[in-house]
Amino acid sequence: MIYLLVLAVAFIAYYVKSYYDDVKRYPKGPAPLPIVGNLFSFEGDMNTQFHEIISGLSKKYGPVFTVYLPRPYVVICDYHLMKEALVTRGEDFAGRSGMIPDKTVFDADNGGVVFSWGNIWRENRRASLHILRNFGMNNSLMEEQVLISIEDCLRHVDSLYAQSNEIDLRWPIQLYVGNVINKTFFGYHYSYEKCDRYVELVKKSNLMIDAISENINWMMLAQQYPFLTKLPYIGYKAKKVYEDAFKPLIEHIAEDVSNSLKSYDSNGEPECFVHAYQKLIDKGSTEEINQKEMQNVVVDFFIAGTETTSTTLRWAMLYMAKYQEVQDKVRKEIYDAYGTDKLPTTDHKSQMPYTVATIHEIQRFCNLVNINIIHRTTKDTQVGKKAVEQCIPFSLGKRACAGEGLARLELFIGLTSILQRYKIEPLPGKTVDIEPVGGGGAMLMPKQQKLKNVSQNILQVFPMNLNFIN
Ligand code: HEM
């Protein structure tokens, strides 16, 4: 018995010593505990306040430090250092975690663009950007698509306004952004009268975000101790819950891909992303471009390209309701450039510095992707010293957002077109609540605003009072 006890104590002493020897290899941060690291030592909600916790720690430990969740995560909180890491040493930092929940997104050990690494990532990112450029990303072709989508959206908002001036802008915005992706990737778009399938899809993806928000600690523990995923109950909370929440979304997109392929003509011009990707598969230029990756890539772009921009625009509407004087100044620029009838385009964007600055400020303020997607180093590396604050909503370097051009376009056209047409105010006697709710530790989402005569449906996050100004 004593022998066993001595053995156990010796083992624990050895484990603790090796644990703290390992801690010394990383930049200094808050002292971790063996097994759980810093996971339970932060005050505040990991879903909504993690960036504040991190910012507080950087004041104490400097711009580069380590937090153990319980895996060691090296945090870089300074623009110049991020630039050094992600641009100058881009290759060293271009990996992804390869762990849950990222792995849930692709149907393979490594796949798609957002969470993949190595050749699969490189080839699929390159191919996707090439296809999107051919479909007009960063030029007027894509702008035409965005304008068609906003016109549809405004027609719908007008029809809602004809019934009541208390309008929930959430779904119009969601569909405005979603339709650009639907059209580009699958070649079709939804009408506002018949968009239940899309609404269901967004609800499904929100369930995924909720699942991560609610079980984030289990998931992080399982990143370090994968055996936890095999246990009953804990395994469900640590992994299965995401798979279950994600499955319908993957199936939905698989259906869209397969429908889209029905109209694929190998000799014709590709009508959408799926056709263009299929053409690349047919060419057989590289093994990383294949049928399975087509699905993974489309899922990635769908997720990355819809919730991000639509949520930013929903934040924008809240801020406009709250800061009326800013809204008025933006509208004045819109009227000076386009008058009251001509739909805004990017033609006169250069004459609208206040509007452009407002969009930057909206992105800085809503801090949508409050903690960047995890980068994994591909080899031992280092970053230097310096400290300046900057706003980099789309990140930097080799893994920078692959849809930045489209997102900026949608934000500009979306905000200016809506403000040209409507004045946005809180309901009489109500104040606008701009405190975020959780987004699975990945995004800061706007809070549900309760208003009279508006359904309390949890997904109707964005009721607003809209008044015509024309
Ligand atoms: C306001 C809107 C958006 C914001 C704030 C945003 C932000 C980001 C951020 C922070 C990353 C991670 C970069 C990194 O790992 O360092 C990212 C990656 C990505 N984004 Fe966006 N994004 C937006 C819209 C879009 C759109 C519209 C698309 C596509 C149509 C898109 C596609 C992607 C893809 C594919 C990646 C993965 C890039 C890679 O890992 O190589 N995003 N985005």
Boltz pocket constraint, residues with backbone or C-beta under 6 A from the ligand:
constraints:
  - pocket:
      binder: B
      contacts: [[A, 113], [A, 114], [A, 115], [A, 116], [A, 125], [A, 300], [A, 301], [A, 304], [A, 305], [A, 306], [A, 308], [A, 309], [A, 312], [A, 368], [A, 369], [A, 372], [A, 373], [A, 374], [A, 375], [A, 392], [A, 393], [A, 394], [A, 395], [A, 396], [A, 398], [A, 399], [A, 400], [A, 401], [A, 402], [A, 403], [A, 404], [A, 406], [A, 407]]
      max_distance: 6.0
